[in-house]
Amino acid sequence: MTTEVLAPAGNLEKLIMALHYGADAVYLAGQAYGLRAFADNFTLEEMAEGIGYAHERGKKVYVTVNIFAHNRDFAGLSEYLQQLEALGADAIIVSDPGVISVARRVVPNLPIHISTQANVTNAESARFWADQGAQRIVLARELSLDEIREIRQAVDVELEVFVHGAMCMSYSGRCMISDYLTGRQANKGECAQACRWKYALMEETRPGTYLPVEEDERGSYVFNSRDLCLLQDIPALLEAGVHSLKIEGRMKSVHYVATVTQIYRRAVDRTLLAWSQGKEPRIETSWWEELGKISHRPYTRGFLYGPPGQEPEIAYRREYDFVGIVRRYDEQRREALIEVRNRIRLGDLLEIAGPSTAPSLLIVNEMWDEEGNPLEQAPRPHQRITLKVHRTLAPLDLIRRPKSGGEESFLKVRINPSHIFYLDIILEGFGHLGVPTTVDKESGMVLIRTTPDTKEEVIRVLESLPWPAQWEQD
């Protein structure tokens, strides 16, 4: 059995990035019948381009048709399904039995994947959908690993499991909070993610006095929607017979899609390689560090090992700002053409990484616009600029900038490149007060992640090193 890494594609650019960063397949929606109405959903022309792009690279495209349909929604459905088949969609993702009935009648050769919205939580439900001709079942997020194994043993269809991304506080997406508070229906693809807003309580006889909703080890929980992360469980899921590992996030950024897809691609490939060599798979520390560089809430393993505990602290975390994409690299001139996504200034410390480009650091000492005029800053999204970069880059490499402040901060340190290896050992010997996250072995530049409580101690350690270290605070 082959294992598929399935990534979200909210628009054509995200589709291209997902495939470039290692996805075997992507899932997307047209401008009707999908549950993500506020993603940049595909027109039929864009869908044709995306499907063609994927098929040229031996990859697949699945199209969501997973709304909870009312009578009025069936007008035009048959024609739409026939258009998807003609475009070459590899499967449709469906939850409504009525939609499935129409699909089997008008496009009998188009494979059907049962959406997680169908709430398949047991082997009997899985057997029912298999009997209806489903090729694949996207299992509910509320299943344990043992339950997944039991379903695998009961049915001979492909199983797909969510491994990363936002989790709904309701049961596999069956929620009316957004509709009630904003008029935006989650089950029509318009969810405002109201469960992730910040709430307080007000007692009716004390108007204007707001009591924060706090969480501790005893409970008192209202909404608690962490982000799912099953990176460390990839070997167990593969052993359980899961065919497809699904990443949530059609409304997330290009940076998110590329970073998460690449990490799960590496985890799957490394697991299979280890098994082929008779070894135990290992999850690399650097993979966790990469997942820490995207915007996310604290991670949870969800229901995989039973009902999740009451886990406090649900603020979003983002240690890096995504600032640009490499569009072209001139090897002779050692210059990179960058498409800006967030403001870049002279003096910024940037990290550049990609599927074939190891993370490296760059200090922006010079930059130019497309006419060759020098710039002090590049503030406009999609503005194109040129940077001097002495390390070879590749198109679609990501560029990001570490954030300063907050719960974690960073130190920029320059040391003799031959001593970089020892720096981590020394910091570990001092209780791992800081963690080197990115290094540039040519220049000796190292980025060390610390906290406000440990930062000064890390500086003292650096000042006591037997070899010189230059540092500066963010």
N, C-alpha and C positions, 0 to 999 in steps of 0.2 A: 504494500500500500504506500502510495506517495502521500506526502503531507503538504498541504497548501497553506501559504501565508496569504490571507485575504485582507486587503486594505480598502479604506473608504476613498471615494473620489467625488468630492463635492462639486468639482468643475474640471474642465479639461486640463488645466495646469496641474491640479492635484493628481489626476490620473497619470499624467506623464511622470511626475515625481515619484508616485507610489511604485510604478513599474521600474523606474530607474533605480530605486533604492531597495528592490528585491522582492516585491510582491509577485506572486504567481497569478493573481487575479484581483480584480477590483469590483466593488459594487457601487452602483450609482442609481440616480432616479431621473426620469424625465420630468416634464413640467406638469404632470398630472399623475395621480394614483400612487404617489410615494409618500412616505411618512416624514420627509424633511423638506417642508415647503420653503424654508428660508435658507437652505443651501442654494448655491448658484446652479440650480438644476439644469440638466442638459436639454437643449432643443434637439429635435430629430437630426438636424444637420451636425450639431456638435457630437451627438451620440454616434452618428455614422463615422465621424472622424476619429473619435476615441476608440470605437470598436476596431476600426481598421488599424489604428496605431498599435493596439494590443495584439491583434492577431498576427501582424507582421513580426512580432517578437515572441510568438508562441504563447501568449498570455490570454486570459479569459476575462470576459465582462459579464456581470450579472446585473439585471435591472430590477429594481424594487417596484412591485405593484401591490403594496401591502397595506393600503388604507382599509379601515373598517367601513365597508361600502354601504351607502344608502341606495334606495331605488334609483334616485336621479344620477348616481355615479355610473350606472351601467350604460348610459347613452354614450356611444362612441368607444366603449371598451373593446369590443370585438375588433374594430378597425385598428385601434392602438396596438393590440397584441399582434395583429398581423404585420403591422409596421415594424415592431420589435423583431419578429422572426425574420422579416426581409432584410433588416439591417445586420443580422448575424449575431444577435444577443445569444450568449451561451446558456442562459437560464433566466427565468423570472423568479423573484422572491415574493411569495404570496402567503396571506394569512386567512383571507375570507373564503369560506367554502363556496360561496356563490361565484366569486372571481375564478376560483379553481375550476368550477364546473364549466364556465364559459371558456377558459383556456384549454381545457381538455377537448372541448368541442370544436373550437375554431383554429387552434394551433397544437394539434395532438403530438407533434414531434418536438415541441419546444420544452426542454426539461423544466420541471417545477421544483423549487426549493421552498420548503415550508418555513415561514418566517418565525422568529422568536416571539412575535406577537401572538402566535397560535398557542403559546404556553404549553409546549410539550414537556411534561415533567415526569412521565412514566412510560413504561414499555408498551402498555396497551394503546396509549395515544400514538406512540411511534409506529406500532403495528398497523393501526387504523390508517395513518397517512401513507404508509408504505403500500397498503392495499389500494389506496386511491391513485397510485402511480407516481408518488413523489420520488424523485431521485435522491434528494437530500433533505435532512431536517436540521434546522437551526435550533438547537436545544435552548430551553429557558435558562436564564442566568441563575435561577434558584436551585440548581442541582449540585449535589455533592459528587466527588470523584467516583465513589462506589456506585451511585445511581447512574452515572454516565456509563460505567462498565456494564451494569446490568442491561441497559438499553442496547448497548453495542452487541451483547450476546443474544438479544431477543430479535433483532431485525437486521436485514441485509441491505441497508441503505447507507449512504454517506451521512456522517454526523459532523455538524459544524458547531463550534463552541466559541463564545466571546472570551478573549484572553486579555483585552486591554481597553480602557476607556471609561467614560462616564457611566455610572449606574443609576437607574431610575429608582426613586424611593418607593415607587408603586410596584405592582406585580408585573414584571415584564412589560412595562409601559402602559398599563391600563390605569390611566390617571386623568382626573378632571380638574386638578388644581389650577393649571394654567388657564383653562377655559373659564373657570369661575372668577379668577382674579383679573384676567386681561381680555377675555373674549377670544383668545387664541387656542384652538383645539389641538391638543397633543395628538389625538388620534386622527387628525387630518394633516399632520405634519407641521403644525405651527407652534409647537411647544416653546413657551417662554422660559423654561427651566426654573419655574417659580420656587421649586423645592430647594434651589441653591441660593435664594436670596437670604439676606440677614434679617432674622426675626427677633422681636421682643414681645413680652406680654404686658398688657395693660389691664388693671383691675377696674371694673366698671364704676366704682365710686371714687376713683382717683384718676380722672382724665388728665392726660399729659404726663403722667408718670410712667415711664417705660422700664420694665424689668428685663434685663438681657436673658435670653435662653442659654443657660450654661450647661455644660456637660462635664461629668466627673466619673470616677470609677463606680459610682452607685447608680448612675442612670440619669433620669429626668431628660429624656431625649424627645425632641419633636421631629425634626427632619435630620437625617444623618446620611448624606450621600457622598461617600468617598469614591475615589476612582479605582476601578478594577485593575490589577496588575498580576498576571499569572506567569511572569517571566521564569521564576524559579521552578514552576510546575510543568514546564514544557515537556521534559522527559516523561513524567507521569501521564500526561494527556496523550502523548504519542503511544505509550504502552497500552493505554486504555482503548486505543483504536479510533481516536478522533481523526477525521480526514482533513478538516479545514480549521485553521486558527484565525479567528475573526477579530479585527481591530475596529473599535467604534470610532466615529469622528468625522462624518461627512461635513459637519459645520465647523470643524477645526481648521487650523492654519496649515499652509504648505510645510512649515517647519515641523509641526506636530506629525503630519502624515509621513514625511521623509524620515524623521528621527525614529519614530516608533516602529515603522516598517523595517528599517534597517536592523534594529536590535533583534526583533523576532526572527528575521531572516537568519541572522548569525546564530541565534539560539537553536533554531531547528537544524541548520547545517552542521553546527558543532556537535549537537546531540547525535545525529546520524553518523557522523564521522567517528565519534568516540565509540559508539556501539560497533561499528565495522572493524574497529581496532581492538575490540574486547576490553574497552576501558569504560569507566564511569564518566558520564557527562559532567561538565563543570560550567557554572554560570560565572562569567567574568565580572569582576568589580567594575571595570570600565563600562559595562553595559548598564549597570545601575546608575552610574554617573551620567551617562547619556540621557537616560530617562528622567533624571533630575533637571535637565536643561530645558525641558519644555514646560509650558504652563500646565499645572495639574493640581489636584487636591491630594492630600496624603493617600497613599495607596492601601488597598485591602485585597485579600485573596477571596473576597466574596463568600460564597456558600460552598466552596470546593471541599472544605473539610468540616462541614456542618454549618449551622446558622452562625452568621458573623456576630462577634461580640459588640458591645456598645463602645464604639471607638471615638474618643473625643478629637477635637481640633480638626475643623473642616475648612479652614481658609485655603484659598488657592496659593500655590507656590510657583514661583517662576524665578529661577536663578540667572537666566540669560535672556537677553532681548534678541530676537531674530532681526537682523538688519539688512540682509541682502543675499543674492544668488549670483554665483559666477556664471556669466554667459559665454565668455571666451577667454582663452589664455594664449598670449603671444610668447612662445618659448624663446625667441631670439631677443625680444625687447624686455623680457621678464615683466610683462605687464598683464594685468587681469582687467577685463571689462566686467563691471559689477552692475547689476540691477538693484537699486536701493529699495528696501522695504521699510526701513526705519532710519531716523537721522544718523548720519555718520559725520564725525568731526575729526579735525586734525588732533593727534594725540591719543585717539581711542585705541585701546587694546582690543583686538578682535581675534576670535578663534575661527579657523576655517577647517571644514571636514567634509568628507563625502564617502561614497562606497569604496573608492579606490584611493582616497586621500586621507592619510592619517591626520588626526587633529594636530594643528600647529598654530602658533601665535604670530600675530602681526601687529606692529605698532604703526598707525597711520601717520607717516611723516609728510607724505605728499599725495595729492589727488587732483585730478583734472576732469573737466566736463568733456563732452563729446567733441567740442571744438578745440580742445587743448588748453583751455583757460584754467589757471590754477584756482583751486577752491579751498576755503577754510572749513566749509561744512556742506553736506549734501542733505537737505531737509525733505525733499519731495519724494513720495512713494513712486516707484517705477522710473525715477531719474536714473540715467546711466552715467557711470563715472569710471575712471581708470585709476588703478592703484598699482604701485610697484610691489611686486611679490617675487621673491627670489626662489621660492619653492614651487615646483610644477603643480598646477591646479588642473581641474577638469570641469567642463561645463556641468552645471547643476549642483556643484558643491555649495554647501550652506555656509553662511557667514553670520556669526552671532557675537554678542558683546556681553561679558559678565556684568551682572547687576551688582551695585554696591549697596550696602545698608541692609536692613531687614534682619532676619534671624541668622543669616550667613553672610559673610563678606569674603573678600579675596585680597591676597597679597601678591604683588608682582615682584618676582625675585630673579636677579641675573647672577648666575654662578658659572664656574668653569664647566663646560659641557661634560667633561670626563667625570665630574662629581655628581651629576644628576642622579645616577642610580642610587647613590648612598643617602641622598636627602630623605627619601621615603623611609629608609631604615632608621635614620636618626630620629625623625619625627615619631616613628612608631615606638622607639625606645623611650621617648618622653610622653608616652600615653596617647600617641596619635592625636596631638593637639591640633594638627592641621593635616590636610590630605592634598598632595600634589595631584591636580586634575588634568593639566595639559602641559606639555613640554615642547620646546623647540630646541632640538639637540644641536642645531647649527649655531644658534646665537646664545644658548645657555639660558634662555628665558623660561621661567617656570611660573605657573599660576597655582597658588596654594589656597585651598578653601579652608576658612576658619569660621569661628563664631565670635561675637563680641566678647565673650568670656575668655576665649583662648588666644585672641589675636595678639595681645601684648606679650604673652608668654612665648608664642611662636617667634615673635620678633627677637626676644631675648635669646632664644635658641639659635636663631640665624646669626646673631651678633657674636655668639660664642663658638661658631664653627671653626675648625682648624684651617679653613681656606676662605678667602674673601667672598662675601655675598652682598650684593647691592639690592636694596629693597625700597619700595615706596608704597604708601598706603593709597587705596582708591579714594 
